Amino acid sequence: MSTPLNWGILGSGRIARTFADAIEHSARARLVAISSRTPDRPDIAARFGGLPVLSYEALIASPEIDAVYIAVNHAGHVGLAKAAARAGKHIVCEKPVGVSLADVEEMFAVIGESKVFFMEAFMYRFHPQIRRAVEIVEAGTIGDLRFIQAEYGFSRPFSSHRLYRPDEYGGGVLDAGGYPMSMARLFAGLARRAPFANPESVQAMAAFHEVGVDILALATLRFPGDVLAQISTGIAMKHGQVARLYGTGGNLVIRSPWFGGGIHGGRCELVLTRDGEEPQTIVIYDDVWLYEHEVNALIDGVAAGRTEPEAPAMTWADTLGNMAALERWYRASRKTQA
């Protein structure tokens, strides 16, 4: 696509600023405007280099904008995605795409009728280290994949932030939990020569803050073919950001599964250990900015006439499966609340 695609961003928080940098770094995209619930705040325009700051409705209606990035709190994703699709805008939507499977199914019904490109923004799925890990598992290098571990926990002190607000679906499961769940589903699918798999059973345990949000949550998953996974997430301590894949002939460790070498690209490592052999470090370098991969994926998809990305990115069916699994994890974990 020779002419840069014009973008607008729905939301003005930290992740919106990060994605704005990625758009501006791409020679194939142009950021036209930002939007906010409070567009008259002068600090928003200042943080985004003086770009126009519109209301959500005005940005979606703008004929100048071809694609939108939805960066509001996840409870607002579905409504804005439906509005953007009806306006003919292509969409990258932050994760999780919604807070219930029913809402997401309704959203896809609207998007399907609109014929626009839609993609859930799991940036790690585009990183070359994940593609290399996929190749290793598919080649049988670690034997038959039997067990998956994936973690994403971070520390956020208690505050009025949405993560500590039950009315905003706060807590770890419906925030960072989408990462380990999607990782487990990706590789459990590859174990069966499919692009993803959905868990047959979800067993959960969680610890809760006094305000009612989960601050540490674990799940044990069983997938078809007796592939098992243990996943965890949390918002009150840095308990891990790693993924491990265990097969009948060895294992593979993804040391920085979610961010690779960093948001501006860089070096990362996989550690491959085959039974009876010394560990082998596989160095991967990516010179594309992490979130720029998502910008380029939408542009490539639109140019090719597609409405969804190609695996291992999150296809529509993969997004629906992940939302269903997250909903099960969320409900199961809340049953353990004291």
Rosetta blueprint (number, residue, H / E / L):
1 M L
2 S L
3 T L
4 P L
5 L E
6 N E
7 W E
8 G E
9 I E
10 L E
11 G E
12 S L
13 G L
14 R H
15 I H
16 A H
17 R H
18 T H
19 F H
20 A H
21 D H
22 A H
23 I H
24 E H
25 H H
26 S L
27 A L
28 R L
29 A E
30 R E
31 L E
32 V E
33 A E
34 I E
35 S E
36 S L
37 R L
38 T L
39 P L
40 D L
41 R L
42 P H
43 D H
44 I H
45 A H
46 A H
47 R H
48 F L
49 G L
50 G L
51 L L
52 P L
53 V E
54 L E
55 S L
56 Y H
57 E H
58 A H
59 L H
60 I H
61 A H
62 S L
63 P L
64 E L
65 I L
66 D L
67 A E
68 V E
69 Y E
70 I E
71 A L
72 V L
73 N L
74 H H
75 A H
76 G H
77 H H
78 V H
79 G H
80 L H
81 A H
82 K H
83 A H
84 A H
85 A H
86 R H
87 A L
88 G L
89 K L
90 H E
91 I E
92 V E
93 C E
94 E L
95 K L
96 P L
97 V L
98 G L
99 V L
100 S L
101 L H
102 A H
103 D H
104 V H
105 E H
106 E H
107 M H
108 F H
109 A H
110 V H
111 I H
112 G H
113 E H
114 S H
115 K L
116 V L
117 F L
118 F E
119 M E
120 E E
121 A L
122 F L
123 M H
124 Y H
125 R H
126 F H
127 H L
128 P H
129 Q H
130 I H
131 R H
132 R H
133 A H
134 V H
135 E H
136 I H
137 V H
138 E H
139 A L
140 G L
141 T L
142 I L
143 G L
144 D L
145 L E
146 R E
147 F E
148 I E
149 Q E
150 A E
151 E E
152 Y E
153 G E
154 F E
155 S E
156 R L
157 P L
158 F L
159 S L
160 S L
161 H L
162 R H
163 L H
164 Y H
165 R L
166 P H
167 D H
168 E H
169 Y L
170 G L
171 G L
172 G L
173 V L
174 L L
175 D L
176 A L
177 G L
178 G H
179 Y H
180 P H
181 M H
182 S H
183 M H
184 A H
185 R H
186 L H
187 F H
188 A H
189 G H
190 L H
191 A L
192 R L
193 R L
194 A L
195 P L
196 F L
197 A L
198 N L
199 P L
200 E L
201 S E
202 V E
203 Q E
204 A E
205 M E
206 A E
207 A E
208 F E
209 H L
210 E L
211 V L
212 G L
213 V L
214 D E
215 I E
216 L E
217 A E
218 L E
219 A E
220 T E
221 L E
222 R E
223 F E
224 P L
225 G L
226 D L
227 V E
228 L E
229 A E
230 Q E
231 I E
232 S E
233 T E
234 G E
235 I L
236 A E
237 M E
238 K E
239 H E
240 G E
241 Q E
242 V E
243 A E
244 R E
245 L E
246 Y E
247 G E
248 T L
249 G L
250 G E
251 N E
252 L E
253 V E
254 I E
255 R L
256 S L
257 P L
258 W L
259 F L
260 G L
261 G L
262 G L
263 I L
264 H L
265 G L
266 G E
267 R E
268 C E
269 E E
270 L E
271 V E
272 L E
273 T E
274 R E
275 D L
276 G L
277 E L
278 E L
279 P L
280 Q E
281 T E
282 I E
283 V E
284 I E
285 Y E
286 D E
287 D L
288 V L
289 W L
290 L L
291 Y L
292 E H
293 H H
294 E H
295 V H
296 N H
297 A H
298 L H
299 I H
300 D H
301 G H
302 V H
303 A H
304 A L
305 G L
306 R L
307 T L
308 E L
309 P L
310 E L
311 A L
312 P L
313 A L
314 M L
315 T L
316 W H
317 A H
318 D H
319 T H
320 L H
321 G H
322 N H
323 M H
324 A H
325 A H
326 L H
327 E H
328 R H
329 W H
330 Y H
331 R H
332 A H
333 S H
334 R H
335 K L
336 T L
337 Q L
338 A L
